[in-house]
């Protein structure tokens, strides 16, 4: 059964209380801490009770932190949405993407309350928006009414909940001051939360070539609670935790998470997030690329060159969160704690100790034996992966070893040979290796019976540091590639290498017109976007565009453009992570179906709509050049990319009788298709 937050009504206002609770000997009840004095509690939540929060502030989202809280609408569209406090409408936005239909309410104390993914606006907001949309024929609007032109009072119905912009149906709420988003559960929206956060696992990651966890150089994930872990050398700490406010969403971020080791503490606290400066750090803070775990663990450490604004360390120590355990050290407790916005806490302690003299070699031998045993059953496709760790060290991961191999080692070949024994972890073999001054190849070597084998991949490593700019160029298969990194593009120093791959078809509507260039480490996040361009020599592709690969899918690059160059045709765009890029030619225009009159299932009064399905298998629909025409007039048409539906939903249905329509659909490459027909309004 889903957990619900109990909301108590009192004299027309909603009073939300919170109390601490614990579920184990390591969980201690805490007194509730209210919002700061300059941020008084909101007079009511935006929905009627029961209130259930399904996503919290600071959660991982691809490319950004979740900057608010999500309320469940029980999988339904059309629940009434109320103004949580007195104020006025500061901004109204209508879009088929992002926040969808959304409202920003300005309060007397200076807060801005954002309510997003709405299905429809209530009056007088609805008429204000419809007037602008109808006069321009454009659905996409971002409107700023004059101050106090659209006043609201606490408890006034201002909209209905929906799934616009992003589904499934829910209500998203944010609290902002300027460009800062504040945790609503600490800044005005209190809830009766008696569920402590969950601390599932701690991950200890060795950061150099003489560090090990349980005898292995690979990151080790340890289920909590745990007793004793054998550590030698330097490791950094990640955790998997979730806020207990919801039991259906494992990514629910706790308000704060911390570690303490030998008097030094590091805390990651999701109290506020700067839209302009902090969002790019999400895939660094949460290990989005799966360097240590595929479940997006939270970092409780910072690189010496970069510390996220939400992370603090005692003594302002640079590179905080790295634990050192030396031979001869006594056992020490690593204390891990998480707490939620209501100050419910969960604490776990793990004892770390160095290996004893008689077990160091035994543990290492066990790790090697585990690798060899797995090798007898492994038949994966060979492939190398480089993951920068810290300073001059990288983790080499390799898949695909000859059956029955022994004595597996990974490393670099160049002026000298640098290799380390490999361990098996998460289906791959890995080792942490220091990068030598000159590298010509990545190396995997081992033996099978009396036969030794070796695999080399030629490579060129380039250093990328936050303090300097960097340009990576390559010419492969009739195309020239150029990655331009601005200053502060990297969170921390890293090593880059590139490889050219065979062209691959992204979808039936895209034709590859260049080879694929992969800049590794793939998925590595960037603090500032890199400018990427591909010049295709002696080619003419009027609909070519630059694409990047994310999660196995090819998507258009941000800020893409196509220009002619003396040496050929150039396509360019922005990349926010390292990985694969390629140029594709859009060869298929989108196709629109027959427009039909539908009655929407919603609580809003304007339920009549004309909509049609659109199929696009190329560069994607361009919403700014896609619309419906009704009786010869362009009408504001919402493009929903998730559903593949184009919809006209007027505030009032058209007059009864027969009408003619025309649908115009244009993709990002400029390819256009049209269709027409008729409908009857009853």
C-alpha positions in Angstrom: 0.0 0.0 0.0 1.3 3.5 -0.9 2.3 5.7 2.0 0.3 9.0 2.3 1.1 12.2 3.9 -1.8 13.1 6.3 -3.1 16.7 5.9 -5.2 18.2 8.7 -7.6 21.0 7.9 -8.2 23.8 10.5 -10.6 26.7 10.0 -10.3 26.8 6.2 -6.5 26.7 6.2 -4.3 23.6 6.0 -1.9 23.0 8.8 0.8 20.5 8.0 2.9 19.1 10.9 5.9 16.9 10.9 7.6 14.8 13.5 10.6 12.6 13.8 10.5 8.8 13.8 12.9 6.0 13.8 12.8 2.3 12.8 16.1 0.9 14.0 18.6 1.4 16.8 20.6 3.7 14.5 17.6 5.9 13.8 16.9 8.7 16.2 13.7 10.8 16.5 14.4 14.5 16.0 12.5 17.7 16.7 10.8 19.2 13.7 12.5 22.2 12.3 10.2 24.7 10.7 11.0 27.0 7.7 13.2 30.1 8.1 11.5 33.1 9.6 11.6 35.0 6.3 9.8 32.2 4.6 6.5 31.7 6.5 4.5 28.5 5.9 2.3 28.4 2.8 -1.4 28.6 3.8 -2.3 25.4 2.1 -1.0 22.7 -0.4 -1.9 23.1 -4.0 -4.1 20.0 -4.0 -6.9 18.7 -1.8 -5.9 15.9 0.6 -4.8 13.2 0.7 -1.4 14.6 -0.3 1.2 12.1 -1.5 4.7 13.2 -2.6 6.1 11.0 -5.3 9.4 12.8 -6.1 11.6 15.0 -3.9 13.9 18.0 -4.3 17.4 17.2 -5.6 16.7 13.9 -7.3 18.6 12.8 -10.3 17.1 13.7 -13.7 19.1 13.4 -16.9 20.8 16.7 -17.4 19.5 18.4 -14.3 18.5 18.1 -10.6 14.8 17.9 -9.8 14.2 21.4 -8.5 10.9 20.8 -6.8 8.5 18.2 -5.4 6.0 16.1 -7.3 2.5 15.4 -6.0 0.5 12.4 -7.0 -2.8 13.0 -8.8 -3.6 9.2 -8.6 -2.8 8.7 -12.3 -5.7 11.1 -13.2 -5.8 14.3 -15.1 -8.1 17.1 -13.9 -7.7 17.5 -10.1 -8.3 21.1 -9.0 -5.1 23.1 -8.3 -5.3 25.9 -5.8 -3.1 28.9 -5.0 -1.1 27.9 -1.9 -0.8 31.6 -0.8 -1.9 35.1 -1.7 -0.2 36.8 -4.5 -0.5 37.4 -8.3 0.4 35.6 -11.5 3.9 36.6 -12.4 4.3 34.4 -15.5 2.3 31.9 -17.6 3.8 29.5 -20.0 2.2 27.1 -22.5 4.4 24.5 -24.2 4.3 20.9 -25.3 7.6 20.2 -23.6 9.4 20.9 -20.3 7.0 22.2 -17.8 4.1 22.1 -20.3 1.3 24.5 -19.1 2.7 26.2 -16.0 2.0 29.1 -13.7 4.4 31.2 -11.6 2.8 33.0 -8.6 4.6 35.9 -6.9 4.0 36.1 -3.2 4.2 39.2 -1.0 7.4 37.9 0.7 9.2 37.6 -2.6 8.9 33.9 -3.3 7.9 32.6 -6.7 5.7 29.5 -6.6 5.9 27.4 -9.8 3.1 24.9 -10.6 3.7 22.8 -13.7 2.3 20.1 -16.0 -1.2 21.5 -15.8 -4.1 20.4 -17.9 -5.9 23.7 -18.1 -6.1 27.2 -16.5 -9.1 28.5 -14.6 -10.6 31.9 -15.2 -9.5 34.7 -15.6 -6.1 33.2 -16.4 -7.6 31.0 -19.1 -9.1 33.9 -21.1 -5.9 36.0 -20.7 -3.9 33.2 -22.3 -6.4 32.3 -25.0 -6.6 35.9 -26.2 -2.9 35.9 -26.9 -2.8 32.5 -28.5 -5.9 33.1 -30.7 -4.6 36.4 -32.0 -1.2 35.0 -32.9 -2.3 31.5 -33.9 0.6 30.2 -31.8 0.3 27.8 -28.9 3.8 28.2 -27.5 3.7 31.3 -25.3 5.6 32.7 -22.3 3.6 35.6 -21.0 4.4 38.1 -18.2 1.2 39.9 -17.1 1.6 43.3 -15.4 2.1 43.0 -11.6 -1.2 42.4 -9.8 -3.1 42.2 -13.1 -4.1 38.6 -12.3 -4.3 38.5 -8.4 -4.9 35.2 -6.6 -5.9 34.4 -3.1 -4.9 31.4 -1.0 -7.3 28.5 -1.7 -8.5 30.0 -5.0 -8.8 27.4 -7.8 -6.4 28.5 -10.5 -6.0 25.4 -12.7 -6.4 21.6 -13.1 -3.6 19.1 -12.9 -2.4 17.2 -16.0 0.5 15.7 -17.8 1.5 18.4 -20.2 5.2 18.6 -21.1 6.0 15.4 -19.3 3.9 12.5 -18.1 2.4 10.6 -16.4 -0.2 12.8 -14.7 1.2 14.6 -11.6 1.7 18.1 -10.3 5.2 19.7 -10.0 5.8 22.5 -7.5 8.8 24.7 -7.0 9.8 27.5 -4.6 12.1 30.1 -6.1 13.9 33.3 -5.3 15.3 34.6 -8.6 17.5 32.0 -10.2 17.6 29.9 -7.0 15.3 27.0 -6.5 14.6 26.2 -2.8 13.5 22.9 -1.3 9.8 23.4 -0.8 9.7 21.0 2.2 12.2 23.3 4.0 10.8 26.6 2.7 7.1 26.8 3.3 5.6 23.4 2.5 5.7 21.3 5.7 4.4 17.7 5.7 3.5 15.1 8.3 6.4 12.8 7.4 7.0 9.9 9.9 9.0 7.7 7.5 12.8 7.9 7.9 15.0 7.9 4.9 16.5 4.7 3.6 20.3 4.1 3.5 20.7 1.1 1.2 24.3 0.7 0.2 27.8 2.3 0.5 30.2 2.1 -2.4 33.9 2.3 -1.7 36.0 3.2 -4.8 39.8 2.8 -4.9 41.4 5.9 -6.4 45.0 4.8 -7.2 47.0 1.7 -8.2 47.9 0.7 -4.6 44.4 0.8 -3.1 42.0 -2.1 -2.6 38.6 -2.9 -1.1 38.3 -6.5 0.0 41.4 -7.2 -2.0 40.0 -5.8 -5.2 40.8 -2.6 -7.1 37.2 -2.4 -8.4 34.5 -0.3 -6.6 32.8 -2.5 -4.1 29.1 -2.0 -3.3 28.3 -3.0 0.3 24.7 -3.6 1.5 23.8 -1.8 4.8 23.8 -2.5 7.6 27.3 -4.1 7.4 30.0 -5.0 10.0 33.6 -4.8 8.8 35.2 -4.0 5.4 38.8 -4.6 4.6 40.4 -1.5 3.0 43.9 -0.7 2.0 45.0 2.6 0.6 42.7 5.5 -0.5 39.1 5.2 -1.4 36.2 7.6 -1.9 32.6 7.2 -0.7 29.3 6.9 -2.6 26.0 6.0 -1.2 22.6 4.7 -2.4 19.9 6.3 -0.3 16.3 7.4 -0.7 13.8 9.6 1.1 11.2 7.5 2.9 8.5 10.0 2.0 7.7 7.7 -1.0 8.0 4.0 -1.3 7.5 3.8 -5.1 10.4 5.9 -6.3 13.9 4.6 -5.5 15.5 7.9 -6.6 13.8 10.0 -4.0 16.6 12.1 -2.7 17.0 12.7 1.1 17.3 16.3 2.2 20.9 15.6 3.4 23.4 12.9 3.4 26.8 12.8 5.2 29.9 10.8 6.1 32.3 11.2 8.9 35.8 9.6 9.1 38.4 10.4 11.7 36.9 13.8 12.6 36.4 15.0 9.0 32.8 15.2 7.8 31.3 15.7 4.3 27.7 16.6 3.8 25.6 16.8 0.6 22.5 19.0 1.4 19.7 19.7 -1.1 18.5 23.0 0.3 18.8 25.2 -2.8 19.9 24.8 -6.3 21.0 27.6 -8.7 19.4 27.1 -12.1 22.3 28.8 -13.9 25.3 27.3 -12.2 24.3 24.0 -10.5 22.3 22.0 -13.0 25.2 20.8 -15.1 26.7 19.1 -12.0 23.9 16.6 -11.6 25.6 13.8 -13.6 28.8 14.4 -11.7 27.2 14.3 -8.2 25.1 11.3 -9.1 27.5 9.1 -11.2 25.1 9.1 -14.1 27.4 7.2 -16.4 27.7 4.2 -14.1 31.3 4.5 -13.2 30.7 2.7 -9.9 27.1 1.6 -10.1 24.2 1.7 -12.6 21.8 3.0 -9.9 23.0 6.6 -9.8 24.7 6.7 -6.4 25.3 10.0 -4.6 28.9 11.2 -4.2 30.1 12.1 -0.7 33.4 13.5 -2.0 34.6 16.3 -4.1 37.5 16.7 -6.5 40.2 19.2 -5.5 39.3 21.3 -8.5 35.6 21.4 -8.1 33.1 21.2 -5.3 29.3 21.3 -6.0 27.5 24.1 -4.1 25.4 21.5 -2.3 28.4 19.7 -0.8 30.2 21.0 2.3 33.2 19.6 4.2 34.5 20.4 7.7 37.5 22.7 7.6 36.8 23.5 3.9 39.1 20.6 2.9 39.8 20.4 -0.8 39.2 16.9 -2.3 37.1 15.9 0.7 35.6 12.5 1.1 38.7 10.4 0.3 39.4 7.9 3.1 42.9 6.6 3.8 43.5 3.3 5.6 47.2 2.4 6.0 48.7 -0.9 7.1 48.9 -1.0 10.9 46.0 1.4 11.4 43.4 0.3 14.0 39.9 -0.4 13.0 37.9 2.8 12.5 34.2 3.6 12.1 32.9 5.2 8.9 29.7 6.9 9.9 27.0 7.5 7.2 23.8 9.4 7.9 20.8 10.6 5.9 18.0 12.8 7.0 14.8 14.1 5.4 13.2 17.6 5.4 11.3 16.7 8.6 14.6 15.8 10.3 14.0 12.0 10.5 17.4 10.4 10.5 19.0 7.1 9.6 22.6 6.4 10.7 24.8 3.5 9.8 28.3 2.7 10.9 30.8 0.5 9.0 34.1 -0.6 10.5 37.0 -0.2 8.1 40.3 -1.9 8.8 43.5 -2.7 6.9 44.2 -6.3 5.9 46.2 -8.5 8.2 49.6 -9.8 6.9 48.2 -13.3 6.4 45.1 -12.2 4.5 46.4 -9.6 2.0 47.7 -12.2 -0.5 44.8 -14.5 0.2 42.2 -11.9 -0.6 44.1 -10.8 -3.7 44.4 -14.4 -4.8 40.6 -14.9 -4.2 39.9 -11.9 -6.5 42.1 -13.3 -9.2 40.6 -16.7 -8.9 37.2 -15.2 -9.2 38.2 -13.6 -12.4 39.7 -16.7 -13.8 36.6 -18.7 -12.9 34.4 -16.3 -14.7 36.7 -16.3 -17.7 35.9 -19.9 -18.4 32.3 -18.9 -18.9 32.8 -15.5 -20.6 32.3 -14.9 -24.3 31.6 -11.2 -24.4 32.7 -9.0 -27.3 36.1 -7.5 -26.6 36.1 -3.8 -25.7 38.1 -1.3 -23.6 36.7 1.5 -21.5 38.7 4.2 -19.7 37.3 5.9 -16.6 39.4 8.7 -15.1 39.6 8.3 -11.3 41.8 11.0 -9.7 45.0 12.7 -10.8 47.1 10.6 -13.2 45.0 7.4 -12.5 42.4 5.8 -14.7 40.3 2.7 -14.3 40.6 0.4 -17.4 37.6 -1.9 -17.9 37.7 -4.7 -20.4 35.0 -7.1 -21.7 35.5 -10.2 -23.7 38.4 -12.5 -22.6 39.5 -15.8 -24.2 37.9 -18.7 -22.4 40.0 -20.3 -19.7 42.4 -17.3 -19.4 44.6 -16.8 -16.4 46.9 -14.0 -15.1 44.8 -11.3 -16.6 46.4 -7.8 -16.6 45.3 -4.4 -18.0 47.5 -1.4 -18.8 49.1 0.8 -21.3 51.8 0.2 -23.9 54.2 3.0 -25.1 57.7 3.9 -24.3 57.4 1.5 -21.3 54.8 -1.1 -20.3 52.5 -0.3 -17.4 50.1 -3.0 -16.3 48.2 -4.0 -13.2 46.5 -7.4 -12.3 42.8 -7.2 -13.2 39.7 -8.0 -11.0 36.3 -9.1 -12.2 33.4 -6.9 -11.2 29.9 -6.2 -12.8 30.6 -8.5 -15.7 33.9 -6.8 -16.7 37.5 -6.9 -15.7 39.1 -3.8 -14.3 42.3 -2.3 -12.9 43.4 1.1 -11.8 46.5 2.1 -13.7 48.7 5.2 -13.6 48.9 6.9 -17.1 52.5 6.9 -18.3 54.0 9.9 -20.1 53.6 8.4 -23.6 50.8 6.0 -24.5 50.3 4.3 -27.9 47.9 1.5 -27.0 45.6 0.1 -24.3 46.6 -3.4 -23.4 44.9 -6.6 -22.1 47.1 -9.6 -21.6 46.7 -13.1 -20.1 47.5 -16.7 -20.5 45.5 -19.9 -21.4 47.2 -23.2 -20.6 50.6 -22.7 -22.1 49.5 -20.1 -24.7 49.9 -16.4 -23.8 47.6 -13.9 -25.6 47.4 -10.1 -25.9 45.0 -7.6 -27.2 46.0 -4.0 -28.1 43.9 -1.1 -29.1 45.8 1.9 -30.5 45.0 5.1 -28.6 46.0 8.7 -28.3 45.4 10.3 -24.9 44.8 14.0 -24.5 44.6 15.8 -21.2 41.6 18.1 -20.5 41.9 20.3 -17.4 39.4 22.9 -16.1 41.9 25.7 -16.3 42.5 25.6 -20.1 40.8 25.3 -23.4 41.2 22.2 -25.6 40.5 21.2 -29.2 40.3 17.6 -30.4 40.4 17.0 -34.2 40.3 13.9 -36.3 39.7 13.1 -40.0 38.1 9.7 -40.7 36.3 8.3 -43.7 35.9 11.6 -45.6 34.8 13.6 -42.7 36.6 16.0 -40.3 35.6 16.2 -36.6 36.3 19.0 -34.2 35.5 19.2 -30.5 36.1 22.6 -28.9 36.2 22.7 -25.1 35.9 26.2 -23.4 37.6 27.0 -20.2 36.0 25.3 -17.2 34.4 22.7 -19.5 35.7 19.9 -17.2 34.7 19.4 -13.6 38.2 17.9 -12.9 41.2 16.9 -15.0 40.5 13.9 -17.3 42.1 12.1 -20.2 40.4 12.0 -23.6 40.7 9.6 -26.4 38.8 9.2 -29.6 37.8 6.4 -32.0 36.1 6.2 -35.3 33.3 3.7 -35.8 31.3 2.5 -38.8 28.2 4.5 -39.7 25.0 3.2 -38.1 21.4 3.9 -39.0 19.6 5.7 -36.2 16.0 5.2 -37.5 14.2 4.6 -40.8 14.1 8.3 -41.4 17.8 9.0 -40.9 20.6 8.1 -43.3 24.2 8.2 -42.0 26.4 10.6 -44.0 29.5 10.4 -41.8 31.2 7.8 -39.7 30.6 7.9 -36.0 33.2 9.6 -33.8 33.3 8.5 -30.1 35.2 10.8 -27.7 35.8 8.9 -24.5 35.2 8.5 -21.7 31.7 8.1 -23.1 29.0 9.6 -20.9 31.4 11.8 -19.0 29.6 15.0 -18.0 30.8 18.4 -18.9 30.5 21.5 -16.7 30.3 23.7 -19.8 29.0 22.4 -23.2 31.5 21.6 -25.9 31.1 22.9 -29.5 31.1 19.9 -31.9 31.3 20.2 -35.7 31.5 17.7 -38.5 32.6 18.7 -42.0 31.6 16.3 -44.7 34.0 16.7 -47.6 32.7 16.7 -51.2 29.1 16.0 -50.1 25.9 17.8 -50.6 23.3 17.0 -47.9 20.6 19.7 -47.7 19.0 18.1 -44.6 22.0 16.9 -42.7 22.2 17.6 -38.9 24.5 16.7 -36.0 23.3 14.0 -33.6 24.5 12.7 -30.3 23.9 9.3 -28.8 22.3 9.1 -25.4 21.1 5.9 -23.7 21.5 4.1 -27.1 19.3 6.5 -29.0 20.4 9.2 -31.5 19.0 12.6 -30.7 19.6 16.0 -32.4 22.5 17.9 -30.7 21.6 21.1 -28.8 22.1 24.4 -30.7 22.5 22.5 -34.0 23.1 24.3 -37.3 24.1 23.5 -40.9 26.4 25.7 -42.9 28.4 25.5 -46.1 32.2 25.4 -45.8 34.9 25.7 -48.5 35.9 22.1 -47.9 32.3 20.7 -47.8 29.2 20.9 -45.7 29.5 21.6 -42.0 27.0 20.6 -39.3 27.6 21.7 -35.7 26.0 21.7 -32.3 26.6 21.5 -28.5 27.4 18.4 -26.4 26.9 18.3 -22.7 28.5 14.9 -22.2 31.3 13.0 -24.0 30.3 10.2 -26.3 29.3 9.4 -29.9 28.5 12.0 -32.5 27.6 11.7 -36.2 25.9 13.5 -39.0 22.7 12.1 -40.4 20.6 13.1 -43.4 16.9 13.4 -42.7 15.3 11.6 -45.7 11.7 11.2 -44.6 9.2 13.9 -43.9 6.8 13.5 -40.9 3.4 12.0 -41.6 0.2 13.2 -40.1 -3.0 11.2 -39.6 -6.6 12.2 -39.9 -7.7 14.9 -37.4 -10.5 13.8 -35.2 -12.8 15.5 -32.6 -12.3 14.1 -29.2 -13.7 14.7 -25.7 -11.0 14.9 -23.1 -11.3 13.2 -19.7 -10.5 16.1 -17.5 -12.1 18.2 -14.8 -11.6 21.4 -16.8 -14.6 22.9 -18.6 -12.8 23.1 -22.0 -12.9 19.4 -22.9 -13.4 19.7 -26.7 -10.3 19.2 -28.9 -9.3 18.5 -32.5 -6.2 16.3 -32.6 -4.3 14.1 -35.0 -1.4 11.6 -34.6 1.9 12.4 -36.2 4.7 9.9 -37.1 8.2 11.3 -37.3 11.3 9.0 -37.6 13.9 11.6 -38.4 15.3 14.7 -36.8 12.1 15.4 -34.8 9.1 17.7 -35.1 9.7 21.4 -35.1 6.9 22.7 -32.9 7.4 26.3 -34.0 6.5 25.3 -37.6 3.8 22.7 -36.9 0.1 23.7 -36.6 -3.5 23.1 -37.6 -5.5 25.4 -39.8 -9.2 25.6 -39.3 -11.5 27.2 -41.8 -8.4 28.9 -43.4 -7.1 30.3 -40.1 -4.0 29.1 -38.1 -5.1 28.0 -34.7 -2.8 27.5 -31.6 -1.7 23.9 -31.8 0.0 22.0 -29.0 2.6 19.4 -30.1 3.0 16.6 -27.6 6.2 14.7 -28.5 5.7 12.0 -25.9 2.4 11.0 -27.3 3.1 12.0 -30.9 -0.1 14.1 -31.0 -0.9 17.5 -32.4 -3.9 19.1 -30.7 -6.1 22.2 -30.9 -8.0 22.8 -27.7 -9.8 26.1 -27.8 -11.3 27.7 -24.7 -14.7 27.4 -26.4 -15.6 24.9 -29.1 -16.1 26.2 -32.6 -19.7 26.9 -33.9 -21.8 23.9 -34.6 -21.7 22.6 -38.1 -19.1 21.5 -40.7 -15.6 22.8 -40.7 -12.5 22.3 -42.8 -9.0 21.7 -41.4 -5.5 21.5 -42.7 -2.5 20.1 -40.8 1.0 21.3 -41.4 3.9 19.3 -39.9 7.5 20.3 -40.3 10.6 18.5 -38.9 13.8 20.1 -37.7 15.4 19.5 -41.1 12.7 21.6 -42.8 10.9 18.7 -44.4 7.2 19.4 -44.5 4.0 17.4 -45.0 0.4 18.5 -45.2 -3.0 16.9 -44.9 -6.6 18.2 -45.0 -10.1 17.1 -44.2 -13.3 18.1 -42.5 -15.0 17.6 -39.1 -18.4 18.4 -37.6 -18.8 20.3 -34.3 -21.9 19.3 -32.5 
